[in-house]
Amino acid sequence: MCPQLLKLTALCRIASGLGMIVTAIMLSWQDLRTRYVSAATLCVFTLFSLINAFLSPNTTWLSMFAGAAAAGLFMMIASKLSRRISGREMIGNGDVWFAFATGLGAQGTENALDMLATAFLLAVFPAIISIVRYLCRRFVKDAGAVDEVQSSKRFIREICRSEIPFFPFLALSLFIIRAKTRIL
């Protein structure tokens, strides 16, 4: 291959990687602030992930798309289960689409599954803090509950209703996986 073409490919790959970083930060900020992300920014992130995937020299496209499908399917199943348990949407379509796009950016099925596991592991700590904070407020608020059975059912439903933005954890786990596997 011609040296100029290799330099152009490397430059495009670096630019798409930087585009992924910038748009992932923007999406994470939107999710933290408003719990709503713009579809346009999500599409731009997906476009940068696709460009980066197509320009990757060492991986096969089948493995990359299998990783994206696995990540998206896992989040879709988690979305349906969380809706069934809590009675409301806790993992939205944006989270599922972002998992698909970050799974594509992870470049491989194993990396995509490692990325999801890392994201959920990172999200456990804020979830525990949220539950402990809720427990403290609840016990201070009603020290003497009259009906313990009804109170415990309501308590579990209220804990399930607390939401934690997931985009920042997915973005951070993607960057960790890419740094770990040196896919920059």
N, C-alpha and C positions, 0 to 999 in steps of 0.2 A: 504494500500500500504506500502511497505517496506521503512523504513527511508533512506536507502542508495539510493534507486531509486528516492525518492523525492529530495534528495540532488543533485544527478546527473542531474535530470531534471532542478532544479533551476540553477545549474551551467551552463548547456547548454543554458538555456534561457538568462542568464546574458551574456554569451559569444556571443550569436547571437545578443543581443541588442548592445553590444559594437562593433560587426562587422558591424551592421547597421550604427552606428554613424560614424565609421571610413570611410566606403565606401561612405556614404552620404557626408562627408566632402571632400573626394577625388573627387567625381562627381561634387560637387559645385565648387571646385577649377578649375577643367577642364573646366567647363562651363563658369566660369568667365574669364579664360585666353584665351581659344581658341574658345569658342562657339561650341565646338565639344566634346562629351564625348565618352569614349571607351565602346564598347558593352560588353566587358569582365567584366569591373567594374560594369556596370549596371546589368549584370547577377548575379554577386556575391552579390550585394545589394538585388536583388530579392530572391536569395537563403537564405540569412540571414532573410529576411522578412518571407519567407515560414517556415523556422525552428522555428522562434519566434512565428508564428501563430499556428503551430501544437503543440507547447509546452505550449500554453496558457491554464490555468486551468478554467478561469471564463467565457469564451465566446464560442459561437458556431461557428463552421467553416462556416456555411451558412451565418451568419451575416458578418464574416470577408471577405468572397469572394464576397458578395453583395456590401460591401463597396469598395473593390478593383475594381469591375466592374463599379460601379457608378463613381468613381474618374476617371478611364480610359476612360469611355464613355463620361464624361463631357469634359475632355481635348481633346478627339478626335473631338467632336462637335465644341469646341472652335478653334481647329486647322483648321477645314474646313471653319468656318466662317471668321477667320482672313485671311486665304488665299483668300477667295472670296472678302473680303473688300480691302485688300492691294495689291492683285495681286501677292504675293509671300509668301513663307513659313515663318511664324513667330513663330509658335509652331510646332516643329518637332516631329518625331516619338519617339525620346528619351524622350522628355517631356511627351508624352502620356504614354510610358512604365514606366517612373519614377513615374508618378501619380498613375498608377495601383499598382506598388510595394509599394509606400508610403501609398496608400489606404489600402493595405493589412496590412501594419504595424500599421495603425491607429486602427485596430481591431474593425470594426463595421461601419455600413452605416452612422450613425449619426456623428461619429467621423471623417469619411472620408470626409463627406461634410463640416463639421466644419473646417477640415484641409485645404480643397481647398479654402473656403471663407477666412480663415486667410492668406493663401498664396497670394491670389489676393489682399487682403487689404494691406499686407506688400509691395507688388509690386507697389501699386498705388503711393506711395511717390517718389520712384526713377523715375517713369514714368512722374510724374508732373515736377520734376526737369529737366528731359530730354527735355520735351516740352518747359518749360520756357527758358532753355538754347538755344534751337533751335530758339525760337522766338526772343531772344535777338540777336543772330547771324544773323538772317534773316533781321531784321529791321535795323541793322547796315550796312549790306551788300548792300541791295537795298532799299534806302530810298524812291525813287520815282518809283513805278511800273506803267508801261504803261497800261497794260490790267489787270484790277482788277479781272475779272471773271476767266481768265486763271491762273492768279497768285494765286487765292484762291484755285482752284482745284489742282494745283501743290503743294501748301502749305500743303493741307490735305494729299495728297499721300506721301509727304516727311516725315511728322510726323508719318504716319503709317509705314513707312519703318524703323524707328529707333527701334532697338532691345534692349531688356533688358533680361539678363540671368535669367531663371525662376527656375532652379534647387536649388539655395540657398534659395529661398523663400519657395519652397515645403519642403525642408529638415528642415528648421527652423520651419515651421508650424507643421510638424510631431512631432518634439521634444516638441513644445509647447503643442500640443494636448495630447501627451503621458504623459507629466508631469502634465497636468491639470487633466487627468483622472487616474493618478497614475498607468499607464501601463509601468512599467520599467522592 
